[in-house]
Amino acid sequence: MEDTMTPLHLTSLLCHHRNISKSPGQLVSFLVNILWIVMIGFMAQSWSLTSSETQPHSIKIEGDITLGGLFPIHSRGPAGVACGEIKKEKGIHRMEAMLYALDQINSDPDLLPNITLGARILDTCSRDTYALEQSLTFVQALIQKDTSDVRCSNGEPPIIPKPERVIGVIGASASSVSIMVANVLRLFSIPQISYASTAPELSDNNRYDFFSRVVPPDSFQAQAMVDIVKAMGWNYVSTLASEGNYGESGVDAFIQISREAGGLCIAQSIKIPREPRPGEFDKIIKRLMETSNARGVIIFANEDDIKRVLEAAKKSNLTGHFLFVGSDSWGAKIAPILNQEDVAEGAVTILPKRASIEGFDQYFTTRSLENNRRNIWFAEFWEDDFKCKLTRPGIRTSSGLRKCTGEERISRDSPYEQEGKVQFVIDAVYAMAHAIHSMHMDLCLGAMGVCDKMDPVDGRMLLRYIRAVSFNGSAGTGVMFNENGDAPGRYDIFQYQLSNSTSPGYKIIGQWTNHLRLNAEDMQWSGGEKQVPDSVCSFPCESGERKRMVKGVPCCWHCELCDGYQYLLDEFNCDTCPFDMRPTPNRTGCRPTPIIKLEWSSPWAIIPVFLAVLGILATSGVIITFIRFNDTPIVRASGRELSYVLLTGIFLIYVITFLMIAEPGTVVCGFRRLFLGLGMCISYAAMLTKTNRIYRIFEQGKKSVTPPKFISPTSQLIITFILISVQVLGIFIWFIIVPPHTNIDFDELRPPNPEFARGILKCDISDLSLIGCLSYSMALMVTCTVYAIKSRGVPETFNEAKPIGFTMYTTCIIWLAFVPIFFGTSQSTEKMFIQTTTLTVSMSLSATVSLGMLYIPKVYVIIFHPEQNVQKRKRSFRAVAQAAAVTSRLSQRFNDKQNGETKSEAEKS
């Protein structure tokens, strides 16, 4: 009898969507579902027409209620071939875990009593399109067939057996397969529970409303990986993802969470093609090395891609450079790192918290060809696991492979380790069973077997019961679902260690359950190092350095020193210290600038003080000698009154040195103002009065024998004190306008290096004020010099004109030298010391010149040649006038001779 299948009756399928609203979004979703239904109908027709010739390989377990199962029994085949080699762990172990769970449930008197769970288990061959074809087996019972035109050979309608009805599906493994299958199952309201699909996309309850999973989504995994990266102090990493939902969604979730958390930057995000070309992985390693500081590599990839990445890194001699953080696809598996252990050393991987199920180990290790005939792929597994060949009628055994005896035993004759997702397969089957049990209790009210209310099972109602389950799973941990059908996030964190003291391998170093608990002391890196390697774009700046951020990369910066008098205001800015402060050595703040003054022990003070002390002693000696020999001819002839005034001025000039060096204070500054110009004023006023008297006497003598006015001692003193009073009046006016005070000059000693910055305590006497204070004395000195020049022709036996002249010439030279030295050091860091020393030395030298020229010869005669200190014939003003006239004529003759006069001496007479 022929059995043909017509296309779907759309009306019967659209009844699932008859209550939709008319909003635009739902209308679009409705149209998409229509397209899916039409496509599935044609695929189902095509598959049904060829089903008699090419039935899909599947395992059929009879039962009252049938569950579907999707497992990657085989790997993806090469081009043109659907399936490849058998996958022992991810395929056979997981599929046997479902059979084991069904056996346990069916033998449990308390769970689904008197109800037997059956199964239809299919191979997805690790390919989403192939899995979609296979999963049509689960929906064929819901597809209404039109058999009106079908007749048997006797003309009677055909008897078509009712296809089994699958009420729920366990699987699939890969996220891409689950997404493809979920889009079909939701159209027929068939709940689906995955044991391994972790793509965040599947948490969308609007698109995948019938999908649930007992493993946490990658969004939790990505959060855990972000926490791990930050806990290790990394802020600059790259990402690697296998092309497909799992890899790309995982990396997208990681990038999104890292952006929201902040402080973590992605150097490069690289996608591994689904069909990589030769040399593709070498290019990937080269790209990763373009940002070599990003040693941390976050990898969401399948086993094959992980292995080839490690091989490429080893080929490029980069063993130990990259620090991998692997997702659960790496987990604690040996296959990805086989023969690449040195490259993988230190890799931190994550795996949903799991436990080895002892009952499954006992079950699986006792499986044999005789007691496991229900598994149609077990013979193929047997050949691969034991590296032998089973004999089949008419097929010769390949050379090089031994013949299987059937007496081999798993774990005894071949290595065995329970696959990591076995626990979750068992929990997924139990979650479905608990939901069916709760549904049976509510609908059937304790009736034995499947009651009418559960025939058929309402998929939407079953979904509500699935989302409500809560029980302790096979590992003792709670199994439950949130509103999106996701299991809570519970992860173990592993690190692959080669230098482990016990044995090389994966070691648990922490856990993550909504927050990270990482045992840093258990971590170990290449060469047994305990220090966590760096994976940062820029290292922390040194103390006193600010960050200048790289545009667009918040984890990268350049460090710039806060130079000069700047300190680190915050992480990104420098600021200048207040004028009276300087930065601390580490430039994290400011500190007061030390205050200094000219110390007595300074070399700049010792020389002026030494000269001043000698000058004071010498001046005191002269004054004492003059007082002692006050009535002797030499003392009287020198003009006692003005001499005492002049010596007082010289004494004050020496004394000012001590005031200039003393610690500045209000009193000291006041005396500095008073005596700085007063001593010189007194000295030069007295000398000016003397030279002016001599000049007037001899000028008057040229004209007449009448003496000039104001040449008496009293008159001379009055003139001198009038000249001095001008200086004193100016000083007191200065006192009134600007009272004396001190200040601290922070600008004078402020070199580029703030460590040498000092504040100088000084009086409020600026350079301009200093010149103003001395300018009057300088004017007196210049005037005195002019009179000394005019009086240079006077006979030395009559007066002191020539000594005063030499004194003034020398003094002028001293002060002319003073000006460039004083003002030429204004930019020096030791300006105050140099200027103070220059000023005091210049004043002491000018005082010494005056003392030495005018009084030391007299003292010498008084002390050592008293015989010359006798009264000579008293000269009248007439004699002085006659001498002045003779001197004038001699001077005129000399001038005439110089002018070329040729008249003889006799004719002139």
C-alpha positions in Angstrom: 0.0 0.0 0.0 1.3 3.4 -0.9 1.2 6.1 1.7 1.4 9.6 0.4 1.4 12.8 2.4 -0.3 15.9 1.2 0.7 19.4 2.4 -0.6 20.6 5.8 -4.0 21.9 6.3 -3.2 25.4 7.4 -6.5 25.9 9.1 -5.8 23.0 11.5 -2.3 24.4 12.3 -3.4 28.0 12.7 -5.7 27.0 15.4 -2.7 27.4 17.8 -2.6 31.1 17.0 -6.3 32.0 16.6 -6.3 34.3 19.6 -3.6 36.7 18.6 -4.1 40.4 18.9 -3.7 42.8 16.0 -0.7 44.7 17.2 2.0 45.2 14.5 4.7 43.2 16.4 2.5 40.2 17.0 1.3 40.4 13.4 4.9 40.1 12.1 5.5 37.2 14.5 2.3 35.5 13.2 3.5 35.9 9.6 6.9 34.4 10.5 5.2 31.4 12.1 3.1 31.0 8.9 6.3 30.7 6.8 7.8 28.2 9.3 4.6 26.1 9.1 4.6 26.1 5.3 8.3 25.2 5.2 7.9 22.4 7.8 5.0 21.0 5.8 7.0 20.7 2.6 10.0 19.3 4.6 7.7 16.8 6.3 6.2 15.8 3.0 9.6 15.2 1.4 10.8 13.3 4.4 7.7 11.2 4.6 7.8 10.2 0.9 11.3 8.9 1.4 10.9 7.5 4.9 10.4 3.9 3.6 13.8 4.0 2.0 15.9 6.1 4.4 14.4 5.9 7.9 16.4 8.2 10.3 18.6 6.4 12.7 16.9 6.7 16.1 16.4 4.8 19.4 12.9 3.9 20.2 12.0 3.1 23.9 8.4 2.1 24.4 6.3 3.8 27.1 3.0 5.4 28.1 4.4 8.8 27.5 7.2 9.5 25.0 10.0 12.0 25.4 12.2 13.1 22.6 15.9 13.2 22.8 18.5 15.1 20.7 22.2 14.2 21.1 25.3 14.8 19.0 26.1 11.1 18.5 28.3 12.0 15.6 30.4 15.0 14.7 29.8 17.2 11.7 30.7 15.4 8.5 32.8 16.8 5.7 31.3 18.6 2.7 28.4 16.6 1.2 28.3 14.2 4.2 25.8 14.8 7.1 27.6 12.9 9.8 31.3 12.3 10.7 33.0 10.3 13.4 31.3 9.1 16.5 31.6 11.3 19.6 32.1 9.1 22.6 31.7 11.6 25.5 29.5 14.3 24.2 27.4 11.8 22.2 27.3 8.3 23.7 27.8 9.3 27.4 25.1 11.9 27.3 22.6 9.7 25.4 23.2 6.8 27.8 22.6 9.2 30.7 19.1 9.8 29.3 18.5 6.0 29.1 19.9 5.6 32.6 17.6 8.4 33.9 14.6 6.7 32.2 15.5 3.4 33.9 15.7 5.1 37.3 12.4 6.9 36.9 10.5 3.9 35.6 11.8 1.8 38.5 10.9 4.5 41.1 7.6 3.7 42.8 7.1 7.3 44.0 7.7 9.1 40.8 5.1 8.5 38.0 3.8 5.3 39.5 2.2 3.0 36.9 3.3 5.3 34.1 6.2 4.3 32.0 8.3 6.9 30.2 9.4 6.0 26.7 11.7 7.9 24.3 12.6 8.6 20.7 16.3 9.6 20.6 17.8 11.2 17.5 21.3 12.0 16.3 21.9 15.7 15.4 25.3 15.0 13.9 26.4 18.3 15.5 24.7 20.2 12.6 21.7 22.5 13.0 20.1 21.9 9.6 20.4 18.1 10.0 18.9 18.3 13.5 16.0 20.3 12.1 15.2 17.5 9.6 15.5 14.8 12.3 13.3 16.7 14.8 10.3 16.5 12.3 9.9 13.0 13.8 8.6 14.8 17.0 5.9 16.8 15.3 4.6 14.3 12.7 1.8 13.2 15.0 0.6 16.8 15.1 0.5 17.1 11.3 -2.9 16.4 9.9 -2.8 14.3 6.7 -5.3 14.3 3.9 -5.9 10.6 3.0 -9.1 11.1 1.1 -7.6 10.2 -2.2 -5.7 7.2 -0.9 -7.1 3.8 -1.5 -5.9 0.3 -1.0 -5.9 -2.2 -3.9 -9.3 -3.5 -2.8 -10.7 0.0 -2.9 -11.0 0.4 0.9 -9.4 3.4 2.7 -6.0 2.7 4.2 -5.3 1.9 7.8 -2.6 4.3 8.8 -1.0 3.6 12.2 -1.1 6.6 14.5 2.4 8.1 14.9 3.8 8.3 18.4 3.2 11.6 20.1 6.3 13.3 21.8 5.2 15.5 24.6 8.6 17.0 25.4 12.1 17.0 24.2 15.4 16.6 26.0 18.1 18.6 24.2 19.8 19.7 22.2 23.5 20.1 23.0 24.8 22.9 20.8 23.0 26.3 21.1 22.7 26.7 17.4 20.9 23.3 17.2 18.6 24.2 20.1 17.7 27.5 18.5 16.8 25.8 15.2 14.8 23.1 16.9 13.1 25.5 19.4 11.7 27.5 16.5 9.9 24.4 15.3 8.8 22.9 18.6 7.2 26.2 19.9 4.8 26.1 16.9 3.5 22.8 18.2 3.6 23.7 21.9 6.2 21.0 22.7 8.3 21.9 25.7 12.0 21.5 25.4 14.7 21.2 28.2 18.3 21.5 27.2 21.2 20.0 29.1 24.0 22.0 27.5 22.8 24.9 25.4 24.0 28.1 27.1 23.6 30.9 24.5 22.1 34.1 26.1 19.8 34.4 23.1 17.7 31.4 24.3 16.7 33.4 27.4 14.4 35.5 25.2 11.0 34.2 26.5 9.2 35.9 23.7 11.0 34.0 20.9 11.8 30.8 22.7 8.9 30.5 25.2 8.8 26.7 25.2 12.6 26.4 25.8 14.1 25.7 29.3 17.5 24.5 30.4 19.1 23.0 33.5 22.4 24.7 32.8 22.9 28.5 33.4 23.0 30.8 30.3 26.2 32.2 29.1 25.2 35.6 30.5 25.8 34.2 33.9 29.0 32.5 32.6 30.1 35.8 31.1 29.4 37.6 34.3 31.5 35.0 36.2 34.4 35.4 33.6 34.3 39.2 34.0 34.5 38.8 37.7 37.5 36.4 37.3 39.3 38.8 35.0 38.8 41.7 37.3 39.8 39.7 40.4 43.1 39.0 38.7 43.7 42.7 38.1 43.4 42.5 34.4 41.9 45.4 32.4 42.9 44.7 28.9 42.0 41.4 27.2 41.1 40.0 23.8 38.2 37.7 22.9 38.0 34.7 20.6 34.8 33.2 19.5 33.8 30.3 17.3 31.4 31.4 14.6 27.9 30.5 15.7 25.4 31.2 18.4 27.4 29.8 21.3 30.7 31.6 20.6 29.3 34.9 19.3 26.6 35.2 21.9 29.0 34.4 24.7 31.5 37.0 23.6 28.8 39.5 23.1 27.5 38.9 26.6 31.1 39.2 28.0 31.7 42.5 26.2 28.3 43.9 27.2 28.8 43.0 30.9 32.4 44.3 30.9 31.2 47.7 29.5 28.5 47.9 32.1 30.9 47.0 34.9 33.6 49.4 33.6 37.3 49.2 34.1 37.8 46.5 31.5 38.7 47.0 27.8 38.6 44.7 24.8 41.8 44.9 22.8 40.6 42.7 19.9 37.5 40.6 19.3 38.2 37.9 16.8 35.8 35.4 15.3 37.0 32.0 14.2 35.3 31.0 10.9 33.0 28.0 10.8 35.1 26.5 8.0 38.6 28.0 8.7 41.1 28.1 5.8 44.7 26.8 6.0 46.8 29.2 8.0 43.7 30.9 9.6 44.8 30.2 13.1 48.3 31.5 12.5 46.7 34.8 11.3 44.6 34.8 14.5 47.8 34.6 16.7 49.4 37.4 14.7 46.4 39.6 15.3 46.5 38.9 19.0 50.1 39.9 19.1 49.3 43.3 17.6 48.1 44.1 21.1 50.7 42.1 23.0 50.0 43.7 26.3 46.6 42.1 26.2 47.9 38.7 27.3 44.5 37.6 28.7 42.4 35.9 26.0 38.7 35.2 26.7 37.8 32.2 24.6 34.3 30.9 23.7 35.0 28.2 21.2 34.5 24.6 20.4 37.1 21.9 21.3 38.6 21.8 17.8 39.1 25.5 17.6 40.6 25.6 21.1 43.1 22.9 20.1 44.1 24.6 16.9 44.5 28.0 18.7 46.9 26.3 21.1 48.8 24.6 18.3 49.2 28.0 16.5 50.5 29.7 19.6 53.0 26.9 20.1 54.1 27.1 16.5 54.7 30.8 16.9 57.0 30.2 20.0 54.5 32.0 22.2 54.3 29.3 24.9 53.5 31.0 28.2 52.6 34.4 26.6 48.9 34.1 26.4 46.7 33.6 29.5 43.5 31.9 28.5 40.2 32.2 30.3 38.0 29.5 28.8 34.2 29.0 28.8 32.4 25.8 29.7 33.1 24.4 26.2 36.7 24.0 27.5 35.8 23.3 31.0 38.0 20.5 32.5 38.4 18.5 29.2 41.6 16.9 28.2 40.9 16.6 24.5 41.4 20.4 23.7 44.8 20.5 25.4 46.2 17.1 24.4 49.8 17.4 23.4 49.6 21.2 24.0 49.8 21.1 27.8 52.7 23.6 28.1 50.7 26.2 26.1 47.6 25.7 28.1 49.4 25.9 31.5 47.8 28.5 33.7 44.5 28.5 31.7 41.5 29.4 33.9 38.3 27.7 32.8 34.8 27.6 34.0 32.2 24.8 34.2 28.7 24.7 35.6 29.0 23.2 39.0 28.7 19.5 38.6 29.4 16.2 40.3 30.3 12.7 39.1 27.2 10.5 39.3 28.4 7.2 40.8 25.2 5.4 39.8 25.9 6.3 36.1 29.5 5.1 36.3 28.3 1.7 37.6 25.6 1.6 34.9 27.8 2.6 32.0 30.9 0.5 32.8 28.7 -2.6 32.9 27.3 -1.9 29.4 28.3 -4.5 26.8 27.3 -5.5 23.3 24.9 -8.1 24.8 23.1 -6.0 27.4 22.8 -2.8 25.5 21.2 -3.7 22.2 18.7 -0.8 22.5 21.5 1.6 21.7 21.9 1.3 18.0 25.1 3.3 18.0 26.8 1.3 20.8 28.6 -1.1 18.4 30.2 1.8 16.7 31.2 3.2 20.1 32.6 -0.2 21.0 34.9 -0.3 18.0 36.1 3.3 18.6 36.6 2.9 22.3 38.5 -0.4 22.1 40.2 0.2 18.8 38.9 -3.0 17.3 36.6 -4.2 14.5 33.4 -6.1 14.9 32.9 -8.9 12.3 29.8 -8.6 10.1 28.6 -11.1 7.6 30.1 -10.4 4.1 32.4 -7.6 5.4 36.1 -8.2 5.7 38.0 -6.7 8.7 40.4 -3.9 7.8 44.0 -4.7 8.1 45.8 -3.2 11.1 42.7 -3.5 13.4 42.2 -6.4 15.7 39.0 -8.2 15.9 36.7 -7.3 18.8 36.0 -10.2 21.1 33.0 -8.8 22.9 34.7 -9.5 26.2 36.2 -6.1 26.5 35.0 -4.0 29.4 34.7 -0.2 29.7 37.1 1.3 32.2 39.0 -1.9 32.4 40.3 -2.2 28.9 39.8 1.4 27.8 40.1 4.8 29.6 36.9 6.1 31.0 36.0 9.4 32.6 32.4 10.6 33.0 31.5 13.4 30.6 30.8 16.7 32.3 27.2 17.2 31.2 26.0 13.7 32.3 24.6 15.2 35.5 22.6 17.8 33.5 21.1 15.2 31.1 19.9 13.3 34.1 18.5 16.5 35.8 16.7 17.5 32.5 15.0 14.1 32.3 14.0 14.2 36.0 12.7 17.8 35.6 10.4 16.6 32.8 9.3 13.6 34.9 8.6 15.8 38.0 6.5 18.2 35.8 4.5 15.3 34.3 4.1 13.8 37.8 2.7 17.1 39.2 0.5 17.5 36.2 -0.8 13.9 36.6 -1.5 14.5 40.3 -3.6 17.6 39.5 -5.5 16.4 36.5 -5.9 12.7 37.1 -6.5 13.0 40.9 -4.5 9.9 41.8 -5.9 7.7 38.9 -3.6 4.9 37.7 -1.9 5.5 34.4 -2.6 8.3 31.9 -6.1 9.6 32.3 -8.2 11.2 29.6 -7.3 14.7 30.6 -3.7 14.0 29.8 -4.4 12.3 26.4 -3.2 14.3 24.7 -0.9 16.3 27.0 -1.4 20.0 26.7 2.0 21.4 25.9 1.3 24.9 27.4 0.1 23.4 30.6 3.1 21.1 30.8 5.3 24.1 30.3 3.8 25.8 33.3 4.5 22.7 35.4 8.1 22.5 34.1 8.7 26.1 35.2 7.3 25.4 38.6 9.5 22.3 39.4 11.9 22.4 42.3 13.8 19.4 43.5 17.3 18.2 44.4 19.1 17.0 41.3 21.4 14.0 40.8 24.3 15.9 42.4 22.3 17.1 45.4 22.0 20.7 44.1 18.6 22.3 43.5 17.0 22.2 40.1 14.7 25.1 39.3 13.9 27.5 36.5 13.3 31.3 36.5 10.7 33.1 34.4 12.8 32.7 31.3 13.4 29.0 31.8 17.0 29.5 32.9 18.7 27.5 35.7 20.5 29.5 38.4 24.2 30.1 37.8 26.6 27.8 39.7 30.1 27.4 38.4 33.3 25.7 39.4 36.4 27.6 38.4 39.4 25.5 37.3 43.0 26.1 36.4 45.2 23.8 34.4 48.4 23.4 36.3 51.5 21.5 35.2 53.7 22.2 38.2 51.1 20.9 40.6 52.8 19.2 43.5 50.5 16.2 43.3 49.8 15.6 39.6 49.4 17.8 36.5 45.8 18.6 35.6 42.8 20.8 36.3 42.5 22.1 39.9 39.4 23.8 41.3 40.5 27.3 42.5 37.1 28.8 43.2 33.3 29.0 42.7 30.8 31.4 41.4 27.2 31.5 42.6 26.0 35.1 41.9 29.3 36.3 43.2 32.9 35.1 42.9 34.9 33.2 45.5 38.4 32.8 44.1 41.3 31.2 46.1 44.2 33.2 44.7 46.7 31.3 46.8 45.8 28.1 44.9 46.6 29.6 41.5 49.8 28.7 39.8 51.2 30.0 36.5 53.9 29.1 34.1 57.0 27.8 35.8 55.2 27.5 39.1 54.9 31.2 39.6 52.4 32.4 42.2 52.3 36.0 41.1 49.4 36.7 38.7 50.8 37.9 35.4 49.8 41.2 34.0 47.3 41.8 31.2 47.0 45.5 31.2 47.2 48.1 28.5 49.1 50.6 30.7 50.7 50.0 34.0 49.8 52.2 37.0 51.5 55.5 37.0 54.2 56.2 39.4 53.7 58.5 42.4 53.3 62.1 41.2 52.4 61.1 37.6 49.0 61.8 36.0 47.2 59.7 33.4 46.8 61.1 29.9 44.1 58.9 28.5 44.3 57.4 25.0 41.3 58.5 23.0 38.7 55.9 22.7 40.5 53.3 24.9 39.6 54.0 28.6 42.0 51.4 29.9 45.1 52.8 28.1 46.9 55.9 29.1 50.3 57.6 29.1 51.9 58.7 32.4 53.1 62.3 32.6 55.1 63.6 35.5 53.7 66.6 37.3 56.7 68.8 36.8 57.9 72.0 38.3 55.8 73.1 41.3 52.9 70.9 40.4 51.3 68.1 42.5 48.9 65.4 41.6 45.4 66.9 42.2 43.6 63.7 41.1 44.2 60.7 38.9 44.1 62.8 35.7 45.1 66.3 36.7 48.1 68.2 38.1 47.8 71.5 39.9 50.3 74.1 41.0 51.1 74.4 44.7 50.3 77.8 46.4 53.1 80.3 46.1 54.4 79.7 49.6 54.5 75.9 49.2 56.2 73.3 47.1 55.3 69.7 46.2 56.1 66.7 48.4 58.8 64.4 47.1 56.2 62.0 45.7 54.1 64.9 44.4 50.9 63.8 46.0 50.5 67.1 47.9 52.1 70.3 48.9 54.3 71.2 51.9 55.4 74.5 53.3 58.5 76.0 51.6 61.4 76.3 54.1 62.2 79.8 55.3 65.8 80.9 55.3 67.8 84.0 56.1 71.4 85.0 55.9 73.1 83.2 58.7 76.1 84.5 60.6 78.0 81.3 59.8 77.5 81.7 56.1 80.5 82.5 53.9 78.5 85.3 52.5 78.4 86.9 56.0 81.8 86.0 57.4 83.8 88.3 55.0 81.6 91.4 55.5 81.6 90.9 59.3 85.4 90.5 59.3 85.9 93.7 57.4 83.3 95.5 59.6 85.0 94.3 62.8 88.4 95.5 61.5 86.8 98.8 60.5 85.1 99.4 63.8 88.3 98.6 65.7 90.3 101.0 63.4 87.7 103.7 63.6 87.5 103.3 67.4 91.3 103.6 67.6 91.3 106.8 65.5 88.5 108.3 67.7 90.3 107.4 70.9 93.6 108.8 69.5 91.9 112.0 68.5 90.2 112.4 71.9 93.5 111.6 73.7 95.4 114.2 71.6 92.5 116.5 71.1 94.5 119.7 71.7 97.5 118.8 69.6 98.3 120.8 66.4 97.5 117.9 64.0 94.1 117.3 65.5 93.2 120.9 65.7 94.5 121.5 62.1 92.3 118.6 60.8 89.1 120.4 62.0 88.2 118.6 65.1 84.5 119.2 65.0 84.0 117.9 61.4 86.5 115.1 62.0 84.4 113.7 64.8 81.3 114.0 62.7 83.0 112.2 59.8 84.4 109.5 62.0 80.9 108.9 63.4 79.6 108.4 59.9 82.4 106.0 59.1 81.6 104.1 62.3 77.9 103.8 61.4 78.9 102.5 57.9 80.7 99.6 59.5 77.8 99.0 62.0 75.3 98.7 59.2 76.9 95.4 58.2 75.6 93.8 61.4 72.1 95.1 60.8 72.1 93.8 57.2 73.1 90.3 58.4 70.9 90.2 61.6 67.6 88.3 61.4 65.0 90.6 59.9 62.4 91.9 62.3 60.4 95.1 62.7 63.1 96.8 64.8 66.0 95.5 62.7 64.2 96.7 59.5 63.7 100.1 61.0 67.3 100.5 61.9 68.3 99.3 58.5 66.3 102.0 56.9 67.7 104.6 59.2 71.4 103.7 59.2 71.7 102.3 55.6 72.1 105.8 54.1 72.7 107.8 57.3 76.3 106.7 57.8 77.3 107.5 54.3 75.3 110.7 54.4 77.1 111.9 57.6 80.6 111.0 56.1 80.0 112.6 52.7 78.2 115.7 54.2 81.3 116.3 56.4 83.7 115.8 53.5 81.6 118.0 51.2 81.6 120.8 53.8 85.4 120.5 54.1 86.1 120.6 50.3 83.5 123.3 49.8 85.3 125.5 52.6 88.7 125.0 51.0 87.4 125.7 47.5 85.7 128.9 48.7 88.7 130.1 50.6 91.1 129.8 47.7 88.6 131.1 45.2 88.0 134.1 47.4 91.8 134.6 47.8 92.1 135.0 44.0 89.8 137.9 44.1 90.5 139.7 47.4 92.0 139.4 50.8 88.6 139.4 52.5 87.7 135.9 53.9 84.6 134.2 52.6 81.6 133.7 54.9 80.7 130.5 56.9 84.1 129.1 57.3 84.1 129.0 61.0 83.8 125.5 62.8 80.3 126.4 64.0 79.2 127.3 60.5 80.7 124.1 59.1 78.8 122.0 61.7 75.5 123.8 60.9 76.0 123.2 57.1 76.9 119.6 57.8 73.8 119.0 59.9 71.6 120.7 57.4 72.8 118.3 54.7 72.3 115.4 57.1 68.8 116.5 58.1 67.6 116.1 54.5 68.5 112.3 54.7 66.9 112.0 58.1 63.7 113.8 57.0 63.4 111.5 54.0 63.8 108.4 56.2 61.1 109.5 58.6 58.7 110.3 55.7 59.4 106.7 54.5 58.6 105.4 58.0 55.2 107.2 58.0 54.2 106.2 54.5 55.4 102.5 54.7 56.1 101.4 58.3 59.0 99.0 58.5 58.0 95.3 58.4 59.3 92.0 57.2 58.1 89.8 54.3 59.0 86.4 52.9 60.1 86.3 49.3 59.2 83.0 47.7 59.9 84.1 44.2 63.6 85.0 44.6 64.8 81.5 45.4 62.4 79.4 43.2 64.6 77.3 40.9 63.2 74.7 38.5 63.8 72.0 41.0 61.4 72.6 43.9 63.6 70.7 46.3 65.9 73.7 46.3 63.1 76.2 46.7 63.3 78.5 49.7 61.4 81.4 51.1 63.7 84.3 52.1 62.9 86.3 55.2 63.9 89.8 54.4 63.0 93.4 55.2 60.6 95.3 53.0 63.4 97.1 51.2 63.2 96.6 47.5 66.1 97.3 45.1 64.4 100.5 44.1 64.0 101.6 47.8 67.6 100.7 48.4 68.8 103.0 45.5 66.5 105.7 46.8 68.0 105.4 50.2 71.5 105.7 49.0 70.9 108.2 46.2 71.2 111.2 48.4 74.5 110.0 49.8 75.7 109.3 46.2 74.7 112.8 45.2 76.8 114.2 48.2 79.6 111.9 47.1 79.6 113.1 43.5 79.3 116.8 44.6 82.2 116.3 47.0 84.2 114.7 44.1 83.6 117.7 41.9 84.8 120.1 44.6 87.8 117.8 45.2 88.7 118.1 41.5 88.3 121.9 41.5 90.5 122.1 44.6 93.2 119.9 43.2 95.6 122.8 42.6 95.7 124.0 46.2 99.1 123.5 47.9 99.0 120.5 50.1 100.6 122.4 52.9 97.5 124.5 53.3 94.7 121.9 53.4 93.3 118.4 53.1 92.0 118.8 49.5 94.3 116.3 47.9 93.6 113.4 50.4 89.9 114.1 50.1 90.2 114.1 46.4 92.0 110.7 46.3 89.4 109.4 48.7 86.5 110.5 46.5 88.1 109.1 43.3 88.6 105.7 45.0 85.1 105.7 46.4 83.6 106.5 43.1 85.5 103.5 41.5 84.2 101.3 44.3 80.6 102.3 43.8 80.9 102.1 40.0 82.0 98.5 40.5 79.1 97.9 42.9 76.3 98.7 40.5 76.9 96.0 37.9 77.6 93.4 40.6 74.5 94.3 42.6 72.1 94.4 39.7 73.8 91.8 37.5 72.9 89.1 40.0 69.2 89.7 40.0 68.6 86.4 38.3 70.8 84.3 40.5 69.4 81.8 42.9 71.6 83.4 45.6 70.7 86.9 44.7 69.9 88.0 48.3 73.2 86.7 49.6 75.3 88.2 46.8 73.6 91.6 47.0 73.9 91.8 50.8 77.6 90.9 50.7 78.3 93.2 47.8 76.5 96.1 49.5 78.1 95.7 52.9 81.6 95.1 51.4 81.3 98.2 49.2 80.3 100.3 52.1 83.0 98.9 54.3 85.6 99.5 51.6 84.4 103.1 51.0 84.6 103.7 54.8 88.0 102.1 54.9 89.3 104.3 52.1 88.0 107.4 53.9 89.5 106.3 57.1 92.8 105.3 55.6 93.3 108.4 53.4 92.2 111.0 55.9 93.1 109.8 59.3 95.5 106.9 59.4 98.5 109.2 58.3 97.6 111.6 61.1 97.3 108.9 63.7 100.6 107.5 62.5 102.4 110.9 63.0 100.6 111.4 66.3 101.7 108.0 67.6 105.0 107.3 66.0 106.3 110.9 65.2 105.2 113.1 67.9 108.1 115.5 67.1 106.2 116.6 64.0 103.0 117.3 66.0 104.2 120.8 66.9 102.8 124.3 66.3 104.0 125.9 63.0 103.9 129.6 62.2 100.3 130.8 62.0 99.3 131.9 58.6 96.9 134.8 58.2 94.2 134.8 55.6 96.3 137.4 53.7 99.1 134.9 53.4 96.7 132.3 52.2 95.2 134.8 49.7 98.8 135.6 48.4 99.5 131.9 48.0 96.3 131.5 46.2 97.2 134.3 43.8 100.6 132.9 43.1 99.1 129.5 42.5 96.6 131.1 40.1 99.3 132.8 38.1 101.4 129.7 37.9 98.4 127.8 36.7 97.7 130.5 34.1 101.3 130.4 32.8 101.1 126.6 32.5 97.9 126.9 30.5 99.4 129.6 28.2 102.4 127.4 27.5 100.1 124.6 26.7 98.2 126.8 24.3 101.4 127.5 22.3 102.5 130.9 23.7 106.0 131.6 22.5 106.7 134.8 24.4 109.7 134.7 26.6 109.6 134.6 30.3 111.3 138.1 30.5 108.7 139.7 28.3 105.9 138.3 30.4 107.6 139.8 33.5 
